[in-house]
Amino acid sequence: MTCAVEFQAVSRRFGELQALDDISFQIAPGEFFGLLGPNGAGKTTLISVLGGLVRPDSGRAFVMGHDVTTDYLNSRRSLGVVPQEVVFDPFLTVRETLRFQAGYFGLRRVDDWIDEILHHLSLTDKADKNMRTLSGGMKRRVLVGQALVHKPPVIVLDEPTAGVDVELRHALWAFISRLNKEGHTILLTTHYLQEAETLCDRIAMLKLGRVVALDHKQKLLSPFEMMMVRLTAARVPVSWLPRLRGAEGQSFLIELKSLDELEALLAALRADNIAIKDLQVEQTDLEQVFLRLTGSGEALLPTEIRQGESS
């Protein structure tokens, strides 16, 4: 069976920076695949190789069996990309933008599909508005529409929900999940790790241009499966400092090897006369695995904070 996406030993250097280093993996047709990594890991460069915007120094990439370099037209027809950057023609309306995008692929009389896209992206009332009058979040919705207008079998979403509100995020994922169920292959990069954990079947994690993990999400989680206690208190008992996995103000994340150790932690708190303001027991999630495997220490902002980055 032909892979939806395939990378064969892809490498790319920019000056002294090794952006991609011998990357190889495959994505099967119909998969919902997550590509994760800290800033600078090589995610966008890899997507740019797939879209034909960057040529690898070595290796090959394929979309639905079409080489992105030697069979560019067919590979590009099979691919829809939602980029991070918001790029638009300021003289076109939303509907005209989608019609022009369809025209690039030789498609005509697609207004019914455009109307459906506008509906699912909550853009129907903006269809005849000029692109330059839209907010940043609205422009990002149009980018999603442009990627979908030619109904590609493979859809790449590069941080698609950055700066959009919760309502649109839920509507967008319902629409994308529906397309996935209909057979479209989805490749997602995101900093919202809860999205990847909820939506993706398999996940690859990049660090410094190399794949450091690649597996089904449950297999990625299982080696790290443990309890975490989120403790709100003035401090942590000295004997438990080696188990500290995160701290912010008076909120501490403490690792437990099993639930049986919770009583030992409580005893240590009592012995040190440390008052507990709040205590929650959590299972390991994808964010903790991500931080361990990438070693990035990168602060992943809560959804409600990241929403405010743009309107």
N, C-alpha and C positions, 0 to 999 in steps of 0.2 A: 504494500500500500504506500502511495506517495505521501511523504510528510507534508504537512501544511507549511512548516518553517523548518529549515535546517541550516545550521552553521557548521562548517568544516574547517577547523584549525584556523579561525579568523584572528589575525593580528593587525594592529594599526598603531603607528607611532606618530606623534606630533612633536618634532624636535627632540627634546630630552624626555618627553612624557610618553611612556608606554601605555596608551589608552586602552588597548585590547591586547591580550596576551594568550594566543593559542586557544581561543574559545570554540568549543564544539558541543552542541546538543541539538536535539530534535524536538519538535512539537507536533503532536498528532492532530489530524483533522478533527474539529469539534472540541478540542481542549480549551479550558479556561486557564491560562498559564500566567503565573506571576513572575516578574523580573524585578528583584529587589536589590538594594545596595545603598550605601551612604553616598553623599554628594561626591562626584569625582570618581565613582567606581567604574564608569564606562557604559552605563545603561543607554544614555542618549546617543553615544557614538555607535553602539551596536545597532540601535534602531535606525540610525542614519545610514549604516551599511545596508541594512535590509531594504530601506527605501531608495537606495541608489544615490544618496546625497554624498556619501563618503565611500571611496574605494579602499578596500583593505590592502595593506602591503603584501599580505599573503593569505591564503585560504579562500574559501568560497561560501556564498550564502545563496539560499534558494527559497522561493515562495511558490508553493504548490508545484514543486518540481522544476520551476523556471529559474535559471541562474540570473541573479540580479544584475550581473555585469554583461553577460553575453546575450541574454534574452530579456532585456530590460522592459520592453513594451508589455510582454505577457506577464512578467512578474509584477509590474506596476498596476496592471489591470486587476490583479488578484489581491491587491493590498489597499487598505484604507488606513491612513495614519492621522491621529489627533496629536499634534505637536504641543510642546510646552509653551512655545512662543505664540502670542496672539498676533496673527498677521491677517490683514484684510484690505480690500479695496474700498476707500472711503467714499467712492462715488456710486456704489451699488446698494440696492436694498437687500434685505435678507433673502428674499425669494430669488432675486436676480443672481445673487452670489451662488446659491445652490444650483440654479439653472446653468450658469457658466461652468461650474464644477462638473456637472453632468455632461456638458458639451465637450469638455476635454477628453471624455471617454467615448465620444460619439453617440451619446444617448439623447433621444428626443422624446417629447411627449411623456415626461416623467412627473407631471404636476401632481398626480394622485399620490405617488410615493413621497414627493416633497411635502405634500400636505400632511401625510402620516408622520414624517420626520418632525415637522414643525409642531404637530400636536404632542408627540411624545417628549419633545424637548421644551415644551411650554413656550413656544415662539410664535404661535398662531397669530396673536395680536400684534406681533412685531414684524410680520411678513413683509409689509410694505414700508417699513421704517428704514431710513438710511443707516448703513453700518456704523458710521461715525457718531451717530446719536445714541448708540447702545452703551450700557455699562460694561465693565470688564467681564463680569460673569455672563452677561448675555452674549458677548462676542465669543466667549469660550463655548457656549452652546452651539453657535453657528459652526465653529470648527469641527465639533462632533458631527453635525449634520453634513458638512462637506466630506468627511471621511466615509460616511455611510451612503452617500447619494448614488454611487454606482454599484451598490450591493456587493461589495467584495467578499470573497470567502474568508479572508484573513483581515482582522481589524486590530490595529495597534493603538493602544491608549497610553500616551506618555503623560502621566500626572493629569488625567482628564478632569478631576474634581477639585483641583487647586483653586481656591478662591470662590467657590460656588456655595450656595446656601444648602442647608440640610434638605429642604423640600426637593430641590432640583437633583441633589445627589441621589436621593431615593428613587426619583422618577427615572433618572439616567440609568441607574443600575438595574431597575426593573426592565427597561427597554433593552439594555445590552444583554441581560440574562435571557430575555426572550429570543434575541438573535442567536445567542449561543445554543439554546435548546433547538433552534431551527437548523443548526448545523454550522454556524459561523465559528471560526477559530478566533479566540480572543487572546491577545498578548498585552498584559497590563503592567505598567510601572506605576508605583504609588508610594507616598510616604505615610499614607493612612494604613498601617499594617492590619488593622481590624478589617478593612476592605479586602485585603489579600487573603486573610485567614477565612473570611466568610465566603468569598467568591471563587477562589482559585482551586483547581484540582492539584496541579503540581507547581512547584516554586523553585526558581534558581536564584541564588544569592551571589552577587558579585562583590569583589574587593580588589581594588587596584588593578582592574582589567582582567581578573581571573575569576573563574567559577569556584567558589569555596563550598557550595552546597547545591545539590540538585536532587529533588525527590518529591514524592507525594507529601503534602503538608503534615499528615499524621506521623509519617516516618521521620520527618524533620523534628517534630515535637517530642517523639518518644524517648530519644536518648537523654533529653534534658528534663524529662518529666519529674517534677518535684513540687513541693508546696512552697509558696511564698507568703509571708506575713507582712502586711502593710500596717506598720505601727505608728501611731501618733503619740509622741511623748517628748519630754524634755531632752532625753538622751537615750543611748543604747547601753546596756551592760557591757563593760569592757570585755568580758569573756565571749561576747557574741559579736564583737567587731569583725572577726574574720568571716562571718556569715553575712555581713552587710553588703547588699547588692545595689543600693541606691539611696540617696538622701536628698531631701529638699526641705529646708526649714526644719520643722519638727516632725516631718513625715519620713519614715525609714522603711526600706524594703529589705526584709531579712529572709534568707533561704533556710528552709527546713528540709531535711532528707526524708522525713516522714511526718505524719500528723502526730505520732507519739512524742516528737520533740517539742511540741507546743507547750506541754506542761513544764518542761525544763526551762523554756524561755520565760514562762510566767513566774516560775520560782526565782529565776535570776532577777527579774524585775522587782519582785517583792523583797528579795534580799538587799537590793541596792536602793530600796525606798523610791523607786521610780513610778510615778503615777501614770496610769494608762488613760489617755484621753479618747483613743479609738483604736480598734484592732480588727483587721479583716484578713481572712485566709483566702488566698488566690491560687489557682492552678497556673502552671507555666503557660505563657501564651507566645505567639509568634514574635512579638516585639522583643521578648527576653532572649529567644533563640537568635534573632537577628543581631542584637547587640553582642552576644557572645561570639557568634561566628564571624562577624565583620570586624569586631573589636573597635568599632567607630566611636563609641561613647557619644554618638550624635543624639542630641535631644530631639525626640519626636513629639511635636507639639500636640496637645489635645485638640480634638476636632473643633471645639468651640473657639479656640484661639486662632487656629489656622484659617478658619472661615473669614476672619477679619482682615486677611492679607490683601484681598481685593474685593470689589463689589460686583 
